[in-house]
Structures are given as structure tokens and as C-alpha cells.
Amino acid sequence: MDKLAGMKVFVKAAELGSFAAVADALEMSPQMVAKHIAALETRLGAALINRTTRRQHLTEIGRRYYERCRVVLTEVEEADAVVLNMQATPSGIIRVNAPVTFGSYTLSPFISRYLAAWPQVQVELTLSDRIINATEEEAEVLIRIGELTDSSMVAWPLAPYRLIACAAPSYIARHGMPQTPAELQHHACLVYGYWSATMPCRWIFHKAGKIEEVRPEGRLRSNDWKALMHAALEGYGVTLGPEDVLKEEIDKGRLVRVLPDYSGPSRPMHILVPSARKQTTKIRCFVDAVRTEFANK
């Protein structure tokens, strides 16, 4: 029979003084109580309880065993409480992978607030624009921009990743404000991403159901958004970047939105977890918080 269950029955018998009282307390038959005690005594090779037709009492060995059993059962309860508490309260390390620009400009401030709210949580944030293998990289939560292709992940949609065109007021003063996407061909454009002759960069704008595509050209291209935004702030040209980042610069008057009547490119964004990984409290809580923070409003 189960050792811990037998110890629990024995402790109750020692405290309540009768098998019938133990049976009522633990919701089992008096016969089952007797079997647990007998199994303990057989395993230990010693009598724990002296029983007569009128009363029962612990033997000397039984008293010593009772004291130790109480300690063991208390420690078991405390161990269970630790697990239950961890399941109820987010704690431990969460390994998160996200795209570079979104992660450094938008996700990082959110994570700082999240850590302040949940002091028992730690976050290991890695930023990369390449598609990683979540298992090999040991990533527990991923954020991806673009169409999803990996069916081994559980995904929840976030607000689309929207891009807008901007330039510094000083640039607009020198070169004028473009009125249509086509006019960007005559402007210095600051182009983000990887490029080649076979895969030119494309900026796509929408207005009234019509799509207009531009292939921007300029003397500065970079795969680092910070470099392009710095150049835009210095008045060097027109850039296309994430709306949530550029909005702050627009509100401060350091940048002006170009083509405000047009919608810029928009790409789907998701938060994902590997389907094979158990969604613990720390993961569920973090995913729910991200979904709330970056919901499609």
C-alpha cells in the first residue's frame, strides 16, 4: 500500500484514538484503516498501536514513529504548496525571442513594466530578424511579423505591424512634401532591410482600395532601423518605419508624416509558443499580457 497514505492514516489514528474516527475523518471504511496500519507494521516489523476491545494507545516505537511521520507529512504539504503557489503565481525564467526593431523599441518597455508587476519572473530576451528553431534556441515565447509557416507553433494574432512614411521638417522645407507615392521616386529615401538586384525594395501604399507600389531609391540603406531613423531626424531623407516608434517623434515635432492620406504597408504579427511545450502559469500570464497590450484596437 502507499507509504505516505499509510503514514497519514497512522497519524490520524494516533491523534483521534480510534479507527472509526479515522474512517470518518478520511472518508474510508474502518477495515481500510486497519489495513493501512497493518501494512505499516508489517513493513516496519514492529507494533505501532496496542489495541484492545475498549481502547488503543501507541507503543513506544509508535510514539517515536508518530513524531517523525508528522514532520514528514508537514514537509510533503509544504512541498506541494510550493508547486501550487508556483502554478498560481508566475515565477521563473521566460525565454522570449522577437524581431529586432519591435523588440528593442516597443516590446522592451512593456517587459520592464511586466517585470515590475511580477517580481518573481525573469525574462531572457533575444532579438533576431531571422527565423529561429524554437526548440534548438530554447525559446518559450516568440513574436513574429509576417505570414506564419510553422504549424508546430500555437499562435495568437496581435495588432498588425503598420509602417508609415516620415521625414524631418527640415527635409520637407528643402524638398517639398510628396503628394502621391509616385513622387517618392524623386526623393532621397532611407531604405530598411536586405536588398539585391533580383529582390529590390518595395514600398506599398493603399488609398480608397487602390494599391500603389514604389521602388524607393536612395544613397543610404541599412538593416538597422536606428541608423535610418537617425538619418531621418537629421533631415537626410524620407524613411518608412514602424508607426508605434515614429508616432512619438511625430508628436514631438521632430518628424512629419509623409502621405498621411495613404495607408502604408501592414504585416500580420503573432505571439507564438511551441505546441509541444506545456503552457505553465508563467507562460500563460506573459502571453495574455502581451495579447492585451498589443491587441488589435
N, C-alpha and C positions, 0 to 999 in steps of 0.2 A: 504494500500500500504506500501511498505518497508520504514521504517522511515529514515534510512541512505540515501537511494536513493532519498527520498523527500528532505532531507536536502541538498544533493548535487545539486539537481535541483534548489532549492531556492537560494543557494549561487551563482550559475551561473547567475540566473535571476537578483540578486542584483548587480552583477558585470558587466553584459553585457547590462542590461537595457531594454531588450525586449525578449518576449517568442520565437520569430522567431530566434534570435541569439543563444538562449539557445538550441533550437531544432537542429540547425546546429552544434553547438559545441558538443552536446551529442548524435547526430545521432538518434533523435527521432522526432516525429511529434509535432507541436505546441499544438495540442489538448492534447497530453500526458503530455506535460509540464504543461499545465493549470490544468490537473487532479492532478498532484503531488502537486502543490501549494494549490489547493482547499482542498485536503486531509489533508495537514499540518494545514491549517487554521481551518478546521472543528475539528481536533483532539485537537488543542490548544484553540479553542473557541475565536479566535482573528484574525483580519485582519493583514496580514503581508505586503501586497503590495496594494497601491492605484492605480487603473488602470483607465485610460480614453482612449478615442479613439485615442488620439495623443501621450500620454506619460504615464509612470508609475514611481512611486517612493515608497520608503519604508516608512511605518508608523513608529512612534516612537518605538512601540513594535517590528516591523520588523527590525529596526536598531540594537536593543539590541540582538534580536534573531540571526541576521546575525553574529554578533561578536562572540557569543558563538558557533554557528554552525561551523565557521571557525576553532576554537580551537578543537572542537570535531573531525572534519574531518581530521585535521592535525594529531591528536593523533591516529586516526584509520590508517592513512597511515604509521605512524611510527611503529605501532604495526605490520602491515602487513610486513613492511620492516625487522623487527626483525626476523620474521618467515622465510621470503625468504632468508635472509642472513644466518640463521642457516642451511637452506636447501642447500645453495650454498657452505658454508664453514663448514668443520667438527668441531663440538663442543659438549661438554658434556662428560659424563662418558661412557666408553665402558667396559663391564664386560667380561673378557676373561678367559677361562679355558683351560689348556694344560697339557700334561704329564710332570712329574717332571723333568726328565733329559733334555729333549728337551727344556722345558720351562726355566729352570734355566741357561743352558749353551748357548743355541742358540737363543731362542726367546727373552729373556730379553735384550740382546744388541740391537736387532732390535727395540724393543719397545722404548728403550732410544732414538734411532735416530728418530723414528716416532714422539715421543713427542716433540723433538726439532724442527721438521718440522711443526707441527701443535700445536701451543701453547694454543689453546682453548680446546684441548682434554685432558681428564684424563683417565687413564687405571687402572682398578682393576683386577690384575692378580692373579688367584688362580691355584695352581699346584696340580694335583692328578692323579694317575695312575688308579684309579677306574672309572668305567663308572658312570657318574652322570646324573640325570634328569635335563635337561636344564631349564625346567620351574620352578621346585622346587628350584633350585640353582640360578635362575635369571641370568643365563649365556646368553649373547647375541652372543658370538662367541666362538666356541670350535675348538680345534685341536686334532685330534685323529690319533693314529697309529694302524694299523691293519685293518682287513676287517670290512666294515660297516654293521650294522644290523638294525639301526633305520631309518625307512622310513619317519619319521616325520621331518627329517632334510634336508636342501638343502646343498649339498656338492660339493666342488671343489677339484680336485686332486692337491697335491703338489709333490715335488720330493720324491721318496721313502726313507724311513728311513733305511740307509745302515749301517751294522755293520762290523767291521774288527777286526782281532786279533792282539794284540800288546804285547810287553814285553820290559823291560828295557835292555839296552846294557849289564849291569852287570849280569842280569839273563841269557842272551844268552851266555855270556862268560863262565859262570859256567856250564850251562846245554846243550848248543848247540842249533842250530836253527832247529826246526822241518821242515821236507821236505814234509810231507803229513799230512792231517788231522788225520789219524790214529795214528801218532806218538804223538799227544797231549795226548793220554791215559797215556803216561809215563812222563807227565809234570805236575807241580803244576798249576792248573787252578783256576782262580778267577771268580766265577760264580755269575751272577746277577739274581735277581728275586726271586719269591716264588717257593718252591720245596716241594716234598713229595716222599715217596717211590712209590706211584702209578703214579706220574707225574714227572719223572726225567727230568733234564735239557737236552736240545739237542742243539748242535751247528751244523748247516748245511752249507756245503761249496759246491760251484759249480765250475767246470772246464771242458771246452770243452763239455758241455751238460751232463756231469756226475755229479751226486749228491753223496756226501759223508757225512755221519752223524756221529757225535761224541757225546758221553755222557761224558762230562768233569767231572773230579773229582778233588777235592782239599780241603784243610783244612779251606779255608776262603770262605764263601758265604755271600751275603748281598743283601738286597733290596734297598740299597742306592748306587748309582753309584759312588759318591765321595769317599766312603770308598774303593771301589775296585780300582779306579784309583790311589789313594794314595798308596795302596799296590803295584800296578804295577810299579809306579815310584820308589818305594823303592827296586825294584828288587825281589819281593816275588813270582811272577809267571806270567802266560800268562792270559790276560783278553780279552774279546770280548765286544767291546763297539761301540758307535756311531762314524762314520767316521768323521763327522764335528767337533766333540770335539777332537778326537785323532790326527787329522791331525796337529793341532797346536803343540802338544807335539812331534810329529814325526819331524816336521820342525825344532824344537829347538834341536833335537838330544837326547831328554830325553827318548823317546821310539822308538822302531824299529818295523816295521810291520812284523808280522809273517805270513807265507804262502801268500806272495804277488802275487803269480800266481793264487790264488784262489779267487773267489768272495764269500764274506761272506753272511750271512743271510740278506735279504732285505724285508721290510714290507711296504705296502702302507700307505700313510699319506694323510689326508684330512683336509681342513678347512671347518667348518660347521656353519650354522645358523639355528635356528628353523624356519620351514616353515610358522608357524603361526605368526611370528614376522615380522612387517613391516621393510623393509630394508631401514633405514634412511641414510642420507648422511654420517654420522659418521661411520655407519656400512659398507656401500659400499666402502668408501675410505679405511678403515682399511683392509677389506678383499682383495681389489685389491692390496694394498701394500704388504700384506703377500704373495699373489699369485705370485707377481712379484719377491719378494725377494727369495722365496723358490720354484721357478719354476723348473720343471724337465729339466735340461740342458744336 
